[in-house]
Amino acid sequence: MAKYFDCRLDELFTGWVIGVGGNLHARLYEKVVEIVNKSHKTYLFGLWQANGWQVDERVWRMEFQTEKQTLKEVGIISLSDLLKQQAALWHYLTHDWLRLSIPNPNDTKRDRWPNHPLWDAIASVYALQLDQPA
C-alpha cells in the first residue's frame, strides 16, 4: 500500500494505491486534483455539475485493475459475463478483497473496525437504483 501526496495543496494527501505488482490492485484518489494537475479532463466538471456537483466539492474515484487470471477465478470469461456479473464483482472487490476502515486503538482485531463512511458509499454503488450508462 502506498499513499499519494501533492505538495502543491493545502491538504497534501490525495489517495492510495493498494496491491501494485499483483494480479489485482486498487486506486482510491481525489479525481479533481488528478484532473487539474495531470489529465486535464476538465470536460468532466460540466458533466458533474449537470448532476449536482459543486465546484468546491471533492470527488473520490475508486478503481480496480485486474489481470485476466483473477477474472477467470471469479467466473468472468467474456464481456457478457462481466456485464451480467459486474455488481457481484464490485461486491467481491469492496467487501471481500478490500475495505477502508477506521482504526480502533483499543481493538487489535481489524475485522471489527468499522468501515469508513466513504467506503460504505463506494461499496454500495450497485445498491443504488440509478440509470447508469454502460
C-alpha positions as CSV (number, residue, x, y, z in Angstrom):
1,M,0.0,0.0,0.0
2,A,1.3,3.5,-0.8
3,K,-0.2,6.9,-0.3
4,Y,-0.3,9.8,-2.8
5,F,0.6,13.3,-1.7
6,D,0.7,16.6,-3.6
7,C,2.9,19.2,-2.0
8,R,1.2,22.0,-4.1
9,L,-2.0,21.6,-2.0
10,D,-3.1,22.7,1.5
11,E,-4.3,19.3,2.2
12,L,-1.4,17.1,0.9
13,F,-3.0,13.7,1.0
14,T,-4.8,12.8,-2.3
15,G,-5.2,9.0,-2.2
16,W,-3.9,5.4,-2.0
17,V,-2.7,2.6,-4.3
18,I,-3.1,-0.9,-3.0
19,G,-1.7,-4.2,-4.3
20,V,0.6,-2.9,-7.0
21,G,2.6,-5.8,-8.6
22,G,-0.2,-8.4,-8.0
23,N,-2.9,-9.7,-10.3
24,L,-5.4,-7.3,-8.7
25,H,-4.8,-3.8,-7.4
26,A,-6.8,-0.7,-6.4
27,R,-6.5,3.1,-6.5
28,L,-8.6,5.5,-4.4
29,Y,-7.8,9.1,-5.2
30,E,-9.2,12.6,-5.4
31,K,-10.2,13.0,-9.0
32,V,-10.4,16.8,-9.1
33,V,-6.7,17.0,-8.1
34,E,-5.9,14.4,-10.8
35,I,-7.7,16.4,-13.5
36,V,-6.3,19.8,-12.5
37,N,-2.7,18.6,-12.2
38,K,-2.4,15.6,-14.6
39,S,-5.1,14.5,-17.1
40,H,-6.7,17.9,-17.7
41,K,-10.0,16.2,-18.5
42,T,-11.9,19.3,-17.4
43,Y,-14.9,18.4,-19.5
44,L,-15.9,16.1,-16.6
45,F,-16.6,19.2,-14.5
46,G,-19.5,20.2,-16.7
47,L,-20.9,16.6,-16.6
48,W,-20.6,16.5,-12.8
49,Q,-22.2,20.0,-12.4
50,A,-25.2,18.9,-14.5
51,N,-25.7,16.2,-11.9
52,G,-25.4,18.4,-8.9
53,W,-21.7,18.6,-8.2
54,Q,-20.5,21.9,-6.7
55,V,-17.0,23.2,-7.7
56,D,-15.7,23.2,-4.2
57,E,-16.6,19.5,-3.5
58,R,-14.1,16.7,-3.6
59,V,-14.6,13.8,-5.9
60,W,-13.1,10.4,-4.8
61,R,-12.6,7.9,-7.6
62,M,-12.3,4.2,-6.8
63,E,-10.8,2.0,-9.5
64,F,-9.7,-1.6,-9.6
65,Q,-7.4,-3.2,-12.1
66,T,-7.2,-6.9,-12.6
67,E,-5.4,-9.4,-14.7
68,K,-7.4,-12.0,-16.8
69,Q,-6.5,-14.8,-14.3
70,T,-8.3,-13.0,-11.4
71,L,-11.4,-12.6,-13.6
72,K,-11.3,-16.2,-14.5
73,E,-11.2,-17.2,-10.9
74,V,-14.5,-15.4,-10.2
75,G,-16.1,-16.9,-13.3
76,I,-15.8,-13.9,-15.7
77,I,-14.5,-15.1,-19.1
78,S,-16.3,-12.8,-21.6
79,L,-17.6,-9.2,-21.8
80,S,-21.1,-10.6,-21.5
81,D,-20.1,-12.4,-18.2
82,L,-18.7,-9.1,-16.9
83,L,-21.9,-7.1,-17.8
84,K,-24.0,-9.7,-16.1
85,Q,-21.8,-10.0,-13.0
86,Q,-20.5,-6.5,-12.5
87,A,-22.5,-5.9,-9.3
88,A,-21.2,-9.2,-7.9
89,L,-17.7,-8.4,-8.9
90,W,-18.0,-5.0,-7.3
91,H,-19.3,-6.6,-4.1
92,Y,-16.3,-9.0,-4.1
93,L,-13.8,-6.2,-4.6
94,T,-15.3,-3.9,-2.0
95,H,-16.4,-6.4,0.7
96,D,-14.1,-9.5,0.4
97,W,-10.9,-8.2,-1.2
98,L,-10.6,-4.6,0.2
99,R,-12.1,-2.2,2.6
100,L,-11.3,1.1,4.2
101,S,-11.9,1.1,8.0
102,I,-11.5,3.5,10.9
103,P,-8.7,2.2,13.2
104,N,-9.7,1.5,16.8
105,P,-6.6,1.7,19.0
106,N,-8.5,-0.3,21.7
107,D,-9.1,-3.3,19.4
108,T,-6.3,-5.2,17.7
109,K,-8.7,-7.3,15.6
110,R,-9.1,-5.3,12.4
111,D,-12.2,-7.2,11.3
112,R,-14.1,-5.4,14.0
113,W,-13.0,-1.9,13.0
114,P,-16.0,0.0,11.4
115,N,-16.0,0.9,7.8
116,H,-15.1,4.5,6.9
117,P,-18.3,6.2,5.7
118,L,-16.6,6.9,2.3
119,W,-16.1,3.2,1.9
120,D,-19.7,2.4,2.7
121,A,-20.7,4.9,-0.1
122,I,-18.3,3.3,-2.5
123,A,-19.3,-0.3,-1.7
124,S,-23.0,0.5,-2.1
125,V,-22.8,1.9,-5.6
126,Y,-24.6,-1.1,-7.1
127,A,-27.3,-1.0,-4.4
128,L,-28.5,2.3,-5.8
129,Q,-31.2,2.2,-8.4
130,L,-29.6,4.7,-10.8
131,D,-29.7,4.6,-14.6
132,Q,-26.0,4.2,-15.3
133,P,-24.6,4.4,-18.8
134,A,-22.7,1.4,-20.0
